[in-house]
Amino acid sequence: MEKKIFDCVEMKREAQAILMAEYEARKNEFSSYVEFIHKTAATDPNILAFKEKISNRKI
């Protein structure tokens, strides 16, 4: 069997672990994990750029 170069499941787990660690360190700033995710996304330049890019696409 050929070894995978890119494992999307592992990448997702790592991203979630990083987010959870940041949330645990800052949980007193938010009422819930969902609020943390929404507020983090609203200020993340990469997410904002992605939203801008997809909002300008024509279907």
KASUL-V321527 format. One record per pair of residues at least 4 apart in sequence whose C-alpha atoms are under 6 Angstrom apart, sorted by the first residue. I is the first residue (numbers start at 0). J is the second residue. D is the distance in Angstrom with one decimal. If there is no record, write none. Layout:
I	J	D
I	J	D
//
This chain:
22	26	5.2
29	35	5.9
35	39	5.9
36	40	6.0
50	54	5.9
//
